[in-house]
Amino acid sequence: MLHFDEEEEKTFISHKKQPFYKNFQVLTLFAVATIGFITLVLLFVVVAQVKGIKLSATHTGTTTSQGSATTGDNDMNDNAALRELSQSVLGAIDFNADPCTDFYQYACGKWIANTPLPDDEPSKGKSFSTIYDSNILTMKEILEEDWPLIGPLYQSCMDLDTVDSRGYSPIVPILSAIDSVNDYNSLMFALANLHHLGIDAFFAGIAQPDLADPNLMTMWIFQSGLALPNRDYYFKNDTASLNLIQGYINISRTLLTMVGETPSNADYLATQMYQFERSLAAVSLSPEDLRDPFAIYHVMTVTQLQASTVNLPWSVYFSQRNVSLVEVNNAIPTFTTGFYDLVGRTDWSIIRAYLKVHTITGLSAYLSKPFRDIRFSWLSMLYGISSLPPRWKSCSSFVDSSLGELLGRYFVEKKFPGNSKTIAQQLVTALESSFATNVASLDWMDQTTKDAALVKLRAFTTKIGYPDKWTDYNDLFLQKDQLFENAMIVTTWEAKKSMESIGKPVDKSQWGMSPPTVNAYYNPSVNEIVFPAGILQPPFFNQSYPAWANFGAIGSVIGHEITHGFDDQGRLFAADGSLTDWWTSASATAFEQKAQCVVNTYDNYEVLPGIHINGKLTEGENLADLGGLRIAYLAYKNWIQTKGEGYTEAEISKYFPDFTPDQLFFVSFGQVWCEVASDEFRAWLAQSNEHSDGKYRVIGATSNNNAFWEAFNCPAGSPMHPQNSCRVW
């Protein structure tokens, strides 16, 4: 994933846990690897005809010191695209910083100094946020045109008067049903219904490809049901973590009181409920362990599953979800037996309180202001935000997360010109060719494994912009004044479709992200790389930009996703998407040794005092960053040899004086990750997310790249040219 995070656009107006292929951290952590732009939208978040990247007219001009391009409004030779790019790129650079000491400060320092963090955003990026802000404005314009389905859904979200007038009455029937849970049978019946509504409780029952037979959809039983970011948080003793834990207990107590519990009983239940969740965390795998696909693949018959949890009536759960099964992937058997044992020794009043709190927090975005305020207080604790974004922004993101392909059809008409797919495909082809060349040059991989790697590379499917076949939403009916009902209609419709897919061939035409999404991903079970129209926008991708700008930005994104096919997880999947070890023992051992260098390097990066990046958790993303930058540079050099920069040397020099194209390539990459963020967000990212902090994504990738050293003449032993550097791909 890229990280801009999750990926993965998060919209806090939506309660739904993203499907496993959309948010692999929630479930398996390997289904999809994304570039990782994390947007927290709080509450619910003409082309060149010959050379590919825009060919422009020649012109001349003058420059000032420190790379500031100056052109007067009356300059007939002015190039608007280069002028705007120059202002953006050079205006972000801290010319007082030494690129060989801290390249991130050099590439981003001035932008960071001049960019305040908005109260309603935990992080803001120079590139990702620019695109996101533009895209969501386009979505708002579309939604205000009141098209079928997306118009009523948006209007129901914007109608806060109606939402507030209903209090929590929409969920009263759900809470009443939870009140009847008093044995295993009623528990499994309730869990089936809650899961169908997108409520996260105990475990997840999801439809996913079989890892051994990726053409078949199967039922997975997977660990879930924790409110804190991951299981490790329940066992931390630092002040910030203890405050977060107490905050969760306090919120649980308040919510239980708001729906009818007495204060004294709510206090008891909230405390006991947290201890119950802590015990559930104790039988859950760590985020690092979840990265091993072999650790989460345990196919067994339903009879065997039943025998391992004797009193849990799985037939009730599966029947209520309308699936008929012979086999399931009981992904983590120790978790399944662990939560079964936990239920057996827990009072039913505590289990009911647990189900109620998870239901209320999961659906609070659709309830009245007191419930939304409680939700916001939790998000504030996690991410450090101090206010909510405009309602239209939350609602636009909510519609995108709910009916993304329908909204996306209108979006691509406005934001993705006709031949953008062709140009983007040219870039992908260039990057794949460079990856193949790179593989051939590796001295640690034997020929047998190299040949198998190239077979896998040639089998990649590339999806660009938007689906060839759009999702059909015609059987939905939504109303302008019923936010809760609309959200449940969409959620249950998706759940029904998902359950109906079990036992059938995998639909490989499906997308895991909507067209407006500012992200990209690799899916190993389908062996595909996917680039939505939302990320193929300036400043990542502009057909009027020089080659160095496009290859440094979108090129590194493409390279990142390609490399994911061969990172510590992706390398375990074959060309057909099956979980298969296609490596020789010698090459696998060499890979692990090379990758450990990267793990150790990132372990040493300290994001905040006492908080380091988790090199093992972030291994796949770090490998993709390092490999993606390397092959993007190789592709760039090959491109300009045959197709040119797109501009003359004089044109580039006018707007970017004293820079070489190679230096500008690396600056373009570095500025992808310029960001300001709250300490809470950076701590959350470092402790629970598979992506590294933006600063160290830049430093890690460039300091381990010999072309960077040469471009900036960094002496060996300098901070950005360490004596012991790492290279895998």
C-alpha positions, -999 to +999 in steps of 0.1 A: +000+000+000+012+035-004+004+054+028-013+085+026-033+047+044-051+021+050-039+016+021-064+031+025-089+060+024-107+059+057-140+076+061-153+079+096-189+084+086-189+048+076-189+021+102-181-007+078-149-027+081-134-027+047-134-060+030-101-080+033-090-070-001-096-033+007-080-031+041-057-060+048-046-047+082-080-053+096-081-089+085-051-107+070-026-081+061-015-097+029-044-096+005-036-062-008-004-041-006-011-004-012+009+027-016-006+038+017-022+072+016-043+074+048-070+101+046-089+105+078-122+122+067-136+125+102-170+112+111-173+085+089-130+104+044-048+170-240-020+145-242+013+143-261+006+125-294+042+113-300+064+111-271+040+100-243+047+126-217+038+161-230+060+177-256+061+215-252+072+245-273+107+258-268+111+290-248+137+310-229+136+329-197+156+342-166+160+328-131+169+341-097+191+325-071+182+293-052+162+279-080+133+304-080+120+306-115+107+341-125+085+347-155+065+378-161+028+376-171+037+391-205+064+365-212+052+350-245+076+320-240+062+312-206+051+276-201+023+274-175+028+238-166+066+242-160+061+274-141+035+259-118+056+228-113+086+249-105+067+270-079+054+238-063+087+219-063+112+247-055+088+263-031+089+232-009+127+229-007+148+240+023+179+253+005+196+257+039+195+219+045+221+195+032+206+168+010+234+144+020+226+149+057+187+149+057+172+146+023+136+148+037+143+181+053+159+193+021+131+182-002+102+191+022+115+215+048+101+248+035+067+233+028+066+218+063+075+251+079+048+269+059+020+244+063-001+244+094-019+212+103-056+218+100-076+211+132-097+185+115-069+165+100-044+142+118-020+145+088-017+166+057+005+157+027+019+179+000+010+156-029-016+132-016-037+158+002-035+181-028-050+154-050-075+143-024-088+178-018-093+183-055-110+149-060-134+154-031-144+188-044-152+171-077-172+145-058-191+172-040-200+189-073-213+156-087-233+147-056-250+181-056-263+174-091-286+148-074-279+118-096-299+086-088-289+067-057-258+088-049-279+119-047-303+106-021-275+090-001-256+122+000-287+143+009-296+119+037-262+123+051-263+161+049-298+162+066-285+165+102-319+178+114-336+145+106-306+125+119-306+143+152-343+142+157-342+104+157-317+100+186-307+064+188-341+050+179-328+034+146-306+009+166-332+001+194-343-031+176-307-042+173-300-035+210-332-053+220-321-084+200-287-083+219-307-083+252-319-118+243-283-132+240-281-157+269-266-189+254-244-201+226-273-205+202-285-169+206-250-156+205-242-171+171-276-160+158-268-124+170-233-125+156-245-135+122-269-106+121-244-081+134-217-092+109-243-088+081-247-052+093-209-046+093-206-047+131-172-059+143-176-084+171-157-115+182-146-127+148-151-120+111-169-143+087-158-132+052-156-144+016-121-145+002-102-165-024-088-198-013-050-194-010-043-227-026-069-223-053-072-186-059-099-191-085-124-202-058-142-180-032-143-195+002-155-186+037-129-174+061-132-173+099-108-146+111-098-129+143-115-096+150-135-078+176-110-054+192-117-017+197-081-006+201-059-003+170-044-038+175-039-065+201-006-051+214-023-019+227-040-040+254-007-049+270+012-016+268+021+002+300+032+036+288+012+067+298-003+074+264-015+038+260-029+037+295-048+069+288-062+055+257-073+024+275-090+045+302-106+066+275-121+035+259-135+023+293-149+058+299-166+059+265-180+024+270-195+035+303-210+066+288-225+048+259-241+021+281-256+048+302-269+066+272-289+035+261-304+028+295-280+012+319-278+026+354-245+045+361-233+019+386-241-010+364-226+007+334-194+013+353-191-023+363-199-036+328-175-012+310-146-023+333-154-060+329-160-056+292-125-041+287-110-071+306-130-094+283-115-076+253-081-078+268-085-116+270-097-117+234-065-098+225-044-123+243-056-151+219-051-129+188-021-130+166+002-099+166+003-077+135+037-091+126+025-127+128-005-118+106+019-110+078+027-147+073+001-161+049+009-197+060+000-187+096-035-178+085-044-206+062-060-236+079-087-253+058-109-277+076-143-292+072-172-276+090-175-308+111-139-303+122-146-266+130-176-277+151-156-303+169-130-277+179-157-255+195-182-281+206-209-258+220-208-231+193-236-239+168-218-229+136-248-242+116-269-214+131-243-188+121-239-201+085-276-206+080-284-170+092-258-157+067-273-179+040-243-200+031-240-237+028-205-250+034-185-281+035-151-265+042-139-232+057-106-215+062-104-214+100-076-189+096-063-189+131-074-220+150-059-209+183-080-177+181-112-196+174-107-220+203-095-191+224-126-170+220-148-201+225-131-208+258-134-171+267-171-171+261-175-202+282-161-185+313-177-150+309-210-139+323-236-132+296-242-097+309-206-088+300-209-104+266-241-084+259-224-052+270-195-059+247-219-065+218-239-033+226-208-011+228-194-024+195-228-020+179-232+016+191-197+027+182-200+009+148-232+027+140-228+060+159-220+079+127-257+075+117-271+085+151-278+118+168-252+144+178-245+130+213-234+097+199-214+113+171-197+135+197-187+104+217-173+089+185-154+121+178-139+121+213-125+086+206-110+097+172-095+127+189-077+105+214-064+082+186-054+108+161-050+141+178-077+160+158-095+188+176-125+195+153-146+179+126-143+186+089-171+202+069-201+179+068-200+179+030-165+164+030-175+136+054-207+129+033-188+129+000-163+104+013-192+083+028-209+081-006-176+071-022-171+043+004-207+031-001-214+035-038-179+041-051-183+028-086-215+046-093-199+079-081-168+069-099-186+067-133-193+105-131-159+112-116-138+097-144-158+118-170-146+149-152-111+140-141-097+112-163-093+122-200-098+096-227-062+086-234-050+088-198-052+050-196-029+047-226-003+070-212-004+054-177-001+019-194+031+031-211+046+040-178+036+007-163+052-011-192+083+009-188+085+000-151+079-037-157+106-038-182+130-021-158+120-046-131+128-075-154+162-059-162+168-054-125+160-091-117+185-102-143+213-081-127+208-096-091+238-114-078+221-131-049+193-148-069+200-180-089+188-184-125+160-209-116+144-184-093+150-155-117+132-174-145+102-180-121+102-144-111+100-132-147+071-157-153+052-141-125+060-106-137+048-114-172+016-127-157+007-094-140-027-080-147-028-042-148-060-022-140-059+015-147-084+043-140-117+025-136-133-009-141-141-023-175-174-036-160-192-013-136-211-026-105-248-027-111-267-010-082-301-009-099-318-031-073-311-006-045-337+020-034-325+049-012-344+079+003-333+114+010-343+115+047-332+081+060-294+080+066-294+050+089-317+029+066-297+039+035-264+029+052-279-005+063-294-011+028-260-007+012-241-026+038-265-056+038-266-056+000-228-058-001-228-085+026-254-106+007-234-103-025-202-114-007-218-144+009-234-154-024-199-155-040-187-183-017-182-215-037-181-197-070-152-186-092-134-155-082-146-125-102-113-111-113-129-080-129-138-066-094-118-036-080-108-032-044-109+006-046-132+031-061-121+053-091-118+085-070-095+068-045-060+084-041-042+051-037-030+020-055-026-016-047-012-050-055-034-081-049-013-114-048-043-137-051-051-122-085-015-111-092-027-077-103-016-041-098-043-015-097-041+023-102-074+042-097-081+074-116-080+092-083-042+089-080-034+095-117-037+133-111-013+162-107+011+164-089+016+127-092+008+124-129+005+152-155+010+147-192+024+182-194+052+174-169+088+165-177+097+128-175+116+132-142+085+146-125+062+118-136+087+090-130+098+104-096+062+105-084+037+082-102+067+061-114+078+053-079+041+045-071+040+020-100+074+006-090+062+003-054+032-019-064+052-040-088+078-047-061+050-058-037+046-088-059+081-098-047+082-085-012+083-108+019+046-117+014+041-113-023+071-136-031+051-164-015+025-163-042+030-177-077+020-163-111-015-178-108-021-162-074-017-194-054+002-196-022+032-215-036+069-216-027+085-211-061+119-202-048+150-223-045+163-228-010+194-208-017+176-178-032+150-178-004+178-177+022+196-149+004+163-129+002+157-132+039+192-121+047+189-091+024+155-082+037+167-084+073+191-056+066+160-034+057+142-046+088+171-036+110+175-002+093+139+008+099+139-006+134+165+021+142+143+050+130+128+069+159+096+087+149+090+102+184+109+100+216+108+063+226+087+053+196+105+035+168+093+022+135+085-016+136+108-029+109+091-063+107+056-050+106+066-025+078+089-048+060+068-053+029+061-016+024+097-007+030+109-033+005+084-019-020+096+017-014+133+008-019+126-014-049+100+009-064+124+039-063+152+019-079+132+006-108+114+040-113+149+055-118+160+028-142+128+032-162+133+070-162+168+067-176+156+042-203+127+064-212+147+096-218+171+077-240+144+068-264+116+093-259+134+123-243+126+144-213+097+161-230+114+195-228+148+208-239+176+213-215+172+251-218+135+248-209+142+227-178+171+250-168+149+281-170+125+269-144+148+247-124+182+264-124+212+246-108+195+212-108+202+182-129+173+161-141+185+132-119+184+154-088+149+166-098+138+130-101+147+123-065+132+156-053+100+146-071+100+113-052+108+129-019+080+154-021+055+126-025+059+121+012+061+157+025+037+158+054+027+175+086+010+153+113-001+152+149+021+133+173-009+111+181-012+102+144+025+095+140+025+073+172-005+054+159+011+049+125+044+037+140+027+013+164-001-002+144+003+004+107+022-015+080+035+018+065+065+038+078+064+074+087+067+096+056+100+111+067+116+077+069+100+065+037+121+091+020+152+088+040+151+049+039+146+047+002+171+074-009+199+066+016+200+030+002+201+041-034+234+045-052+219+066-080+208+091-053+243+092-038+257+100-073+231+126-081+239+147-050+275+137-046+270+123-011+302+111+003+304+076+017+298+077+054+275+107+053+240+102+068+224+097+034+252+074+022+257+049+050+287+025+049+263-005+053+234+001+029+207-023+020+195-036-014+170-064-021+155-056-055 
